[in-house]
Amino acid sequence: MTKAPDRLHDLRERIAELKVEEAELRAGLISGALPLDGDDFTVEIETRINERLDLAAMRAAIPESIWSPFLLSSSCIYVKTRKRAGDG
């Protein structure tokens, strides 16, 4: 049975491959090179505007007492895999 860290690594490699395929399909759909209608699904393409706040610039330009009440923080747990030393 494959150990959990090895399985996690293998899954992440497969996901990376699928992301490449997804990016190629998306590019073809967006450019019009591929049809938007399939047998079971259709694709709708829309453009949205995303706004982001440059925290470093804000912190440099505006006193913390002004912006800190509006800053929401969250905690995330990251699980990383790395090749073990000595393994080929």
N, C-alpha and C positions, 0 to 999 in steps of 0.2 A: 504494500500500500504506500502510495506517495505521501511523504510528510507534508504538513500544512504549508510551511514556508516555500517548499519547492513547487507545490501545486499553485500557490498564490502567484509565484513568479511566472509559471507557465500560463496561467490565465491572463496575467497582465500582458504577456507577449502576444497572445491571441487577440486581446482587446486592441492592442496597438495596430495589429494587422487589419482588423476590422475598421478601425478609425481611418486608415489610409484608404480603404475601399469606399467608406462612407464619403470621405472628402472628394474622391474622384466622381462618385455618383452625384453629389451635391453640385459640384462644378459643372457637370454636364447638364443637369436639370436647370440650373440658374442661367447658363449661357444659351439654352435653347437647343443644344446639340442632342439632347435626349427628350423623348416625349414625356409629358406630364401624366399621362393616363396609362395605368397598368390593368391587368385583368381583375385584381382585387382592390387596388388602391389608386388614388389620384393624389397629385402633389399640388399644393397651393403655395405660391411664393409671395411673401410680403416683406417689405422693408420697415424696420423699426429703428427709432432713434434711442440709443442708450446714453444716459448721462452718468458720469462718474466724477467723484470728487478727488482731487489731488490732495491727499492728506498732508504730504510733506510741504507742499506750497501753502496750504491753509495754516499749518502750524507755524510756518515761518512768517506769515503775513498778519495773522489775527491772534490776539491774546487767547490763551487757553481758557480763561474764565468765560469767554464768549461762546466758544464752540464746544467745550467739553460736555455741557448738559445735553447736547444733541447727538453725541457720539454713542453708537450702540456697538458693543463688543460681544463676541461669541467665542467659545472655545471649540477647537477642532482637534481630533486625534488623528495623527498620520501614522500609517503603517508602511514602512519602507522595507524592501528586500535588497540584499546585497550579496554578491558572490563571496562565499566563505574562502578565507585565505588557504592556499595550498590545494584547492580544488581546481582541476584543469578546466 
